[in-house]
Amino acid sequence: MALVPDNTLITATPEEGRALALKMARLVIKATQPDDAVREKLRPDYAGDADSLISIAHVVAVEFATIAAANNYWR
């Protein structure tokens, strides 16, 4: 499993960078819990828990910060 799609963090725009961050966060979840059935079973638990959703948002934000830095903040 490639955790960095196309092996690059370089994107043309911040919007593409944000989409890449979201995809990378999803890949991390899949890598840490590779069983599809277990992930599906757990989804209702975190989908209704505000703290879990905030934690997920934090993971995406950290990924996005890394991508933004790699792209020199699109300057």
N, C-alpha and C positions, 0 to 999 in steps of 0.2 A: 504494500500500500504506500503510495507516494503521499507524504504529509504536506508537501509543498507542490501544488498542482503545476505542471509544466516546468518544475524545478526552478522557478523564478518568483521573486516578490515584486518585480517591476510591472507596473500597470500604467496605462495612459492617463487615467484620471483618478481623482479621489473616489468617485463613485465605483469604479472598477476595483479600487483598492479595498473599499468597504465590502464589496461582494466577495472578494478573495478572502478577507478576514473572516467572514461568516462561513465560507466553505472550509477554511482551515480549522475553525473551531469545531465544525461538524466532524471533520476527519479525526480530530483529537478524541472526541467522544467515541467514535467508532473504533479507534485504535485501543482505547482503554477498556471498552466493553464491546468486543467483536461479535457477540451473540445477538443477532437481530431480535430474537424472541424476548430476550431479557430487556433489551432497550425498549421494545414496544410495551412490555409489562410495566417498566418504570416510568414511562412518559406521563401517564395521568398523575403520578405522584408529584413530579416537578412542575408540570404544566399548571397546577393549581396552587403552587407554593411561591409566594412573592420573593422570599429569600433565595430560592433556587433560580428564579428567573433573573434576579439581580446578579447572581453569581455568573450565570450564562452571559449576560450582557457584559460583565467585567472581562470575561475571557475574550469575547469578540473585540472589546476595546483595546486590550493588550495586543492582540494580533494586529489590529489596525494601526496602532502606534508603531509597531515594528515595520509594517509595510510602508507607512508614511515616511519613516526615517530612511528606509531603503530607496525610496523614490525622491529623496531630498525634498520632501514635503511638496512635491509637484511644482517646484520653482522653475 
